[in-house]
Amino acid sequence: MALIGSSKSNRNLLLIVPLVVFLLLGFIYQKGALREIPVAVFDEDHTTLSRTIIQFIDASPAMKITYSLSSQDDLTKFFLQHDERAIFRIPRNLMNDVIKGKASRVQVLTNSNNIVFGNILLREAYMISGTVSAGASIQRLQAEGLTEKQAFNLALPIRVNSKPLFNPIYNYLYYLLPGLMTVLLQMIMFFVATRAINSEFVNGSFDDLVEISGGSALNILVGKALSYFFVGFGLIMFIAIVFMFFGIPFKEKEMELILLFSYFILVNIFLGLMLSATLDDEIMSLDIAFFYNSPAFVFSGFTFPLFGMPFFDTLYAQFIPYTHFLHAFFKLYQVGTPFSYIKPELFVLSIFLFTAMFTAWLALHIRIKGDQKVKQLSLA
Amino acid sequence: MGKGRNKASVFTNELKRVIDDHSILLTVIIAPLLYAFFLGSIYYKKDIDQINFAVVDYDNSMTSRKLTQLLKANPKINLIGYLEDYHEGVEKLYHLEAKGFLVFPHGFEKDLFRLEGAEIALYLNTTRFLPSNDLNKAVNSVMMTAGSGIRLKYFVANGKNPQQAMELINPILADVRPIYNPLNSYGGFLLPGLFFLILQQTLLIGLGESVSRDKEKGILNSVLVEGGGIAHYLFNKTAYYIFLYSAYIVLFMAVVFPFFEIPVAGAIIPSFTISLLFLLTIMLLAVLVGSYVNNQIRMMEILAFTTYPFFLISGYSWPVSAMPEPIQWISYLVPTTPMLEAMSKLFIMGGGWTDVLGPFQHLLILFGILYVAVVVRLGWLSRRSKAQVSLHTFSR
């Protein structure tokens, strides 16, 4: 514990990084959802129907009309020169065509180089055109003798009542911040443990460590792991505070989440210790830790699902504990399942844990025995 | 001739240093290409299909079965089976086996035929946005098509000829055209930003480590005091990286982007110039940060945690305007912000100089600020070292 406290690196990783990065990420997504995305309209019809469509666009909480195009505007370069993310182009003779019973199209050009905007605008465009189209259909059907209810039910014969569960308002803060914090938690715990043993070789304190531990590799590992676990637990509590600070709900699963997080950090501590016991070179072990951990987020299927990746990528993802932790975390934190539902993920995490424990123990045991042999030989 | 030889030795000096230090070697030589292809491969298909969903059919009618067949035929979604009831559907969601399930209620067909309004419920697992959005879109699209078919039958039955009926079924349609990302795909959106982030982070970490190591080993102070001063050190340090990362820019534009079918739509000269200015700015940032940390390992540890914040604060995925004002100020201080804006306009949207003047000026200002900061910082280190040397000589 004294070593952890006295190391500048550990202070950076365990104190400054979480404090600065976790809060910064939280503030970035504090708004949670995008509102009033600037859009432009190009009304070539100028009728009551086109004005109704424009009213619908402006009434949507997701969009705000900030520009009206005229024939002078260059549509091909519009998005390069303007901040608006979509153009709703209402064609000439729209109303006339609708009255004559001729289908017409409202063209919606979206600047989809950002998919977050692209998806919202796509959804809104279909919703608005669907609503206006249904309204026009209802009027025609009523004119043909149907009652208002019949006309409505024929205009929308099958209604899909979408019920988003677990994050019903599609809040980006609830979605992204927990994921980002947990992947950084993995990196932090892995990094600090990566230098726990080999730094003793470098600093020349390994012999003292062996002496304190009574020459037992297991004692060294348990002692080191416990001290890192203790500080890691502090980080878990900090994450809980960040959740509460930003009002992120966790389905009253506090105890289950604490258990899962504790197990997760233990896995990462032992993976770090395994590396540290195996490689004497601190920089090399840190390089490996960095290359192993930094793509964990994208490989976990968090933002882009595993089933959309090529086979080898999905295979590689299985060798990162974060992938399995994330499944379990989502089950508890967002879905709110009972603890028993995360057994499969805990089982996989256990494989990581015991493999890392055994390898670390073996490497350390061989090293201690080797050192003892060398000492005996030199004494003899 | 002599000057030319000097420059060549400056260049080879840093090259030797990179080769000698496996960490820097790994970061600036191997990582950029490895990461580009390794991480890029995740999004190779760019979009997702075969999203798992299930059906609870309480109606068990011909219509509900026909609609399920229509859903099954949609390549975006994959029917994993019929379920007994709502609770089994919830279980599937609990186990994250399905991204959603559809419930046809009792009397669905009857309500539909009597024009009494038929409703189906689609329960979505929104723990991840991409698959749930796509499933929602796919189901709605199939049901809209089915609804159009019903109206078509009604109009034909009421004396309209099929062509007239076709015109009447959807009086107004939305013709949505996602520009610059025609498939509205996640890969098409993320990959260009990811590639620049890879270049930025490997350069920042590699050069930052190299400067920290110079500080740790006293090389920085000795070059500043005896070896020709700040300009000499800066040139000495960055010349090799300028060459290497200029080559990367060309390689990424000529090979990596086309390999992943990402268009390089804009003019080449502004694209290269602004990318180079960006990398020079990152180099100054690396030198500045590195000059404060006199331990290579610590430097790596710190910079490893800048990747996510730099990317997320840049406004590439979440608009800067949606962030709180103090965070917006920080965002404008990060070179990633103007670079990714310029990259979008040049590479993806096919713009030219006039379209990226704003981000170019922004980058130029950041370059200027960082240059002054580096000169002040190295000047201070140089003066301090000289003072220490004189004190040491005096005390002797």
Interface residues (C-beta under 8 A of the other chain):
Chain A: K8 S9 N12 L13 V17 V21 L24 L25 F27 I28 Y29 Q30 K31 L34 K77 F79 L80 Q81 L94 V98 G101 K102 A103 S104 R105 V106 Q107 V108 L109 T110 N111 S112 N113 N114 I115 V116 F117 G118 N119 L122 R123 A125 Y126 I128 S129 G130 V132 S133 A136 S137 R140 E144 K149 Q150 F152 N153 L154 A155 L156 P157 I158 R159 V160 N161 S162 K163 P164 L165 F166 N167 P168 Y170 Y172 Y175 L180 V183 L184 M187 F191 R195 E282 I283 M284 L286 D287 F290 F291 S294 P295 F297 V298 F299 G301 F302 T303 F304 P305 F307 G308 M309 P310 F312 D313 H327 F330 K331 Q334 V335 T337 Y341
Chain B: H22 S23 L26 T27 A31 Y35 F38 L39 S41 I42 Y43 Y44 K45 D47 I48 D49 Q50 I51 N52 L67 L93 Y94 H95 L96 L112 L115 E116 G117 A118 E119 I120 A121 L122 Y123 L124 N125 T126 T127 R128 F129 L130 P131 S132 N133 N136 K137 V139 N140 M143 M144 A146 G147 I150 R151 Y154 N158 Q164 M166 E167 L168 I169 N170 P171 I172 L173 A174 D175 V176 R177 P178 I179 Y180 N181 P182 N184 S185 Y186 G187 G188 F189 L190 N295 Q296 I297 R298 M300 E301 I302 A304 F305 T307 Y308 P309 L312 I313 Y316 S317 W318 P319 A322 M323 P324 P326 I327 I330 S344 K345 I348 M349 G350 G351 D355
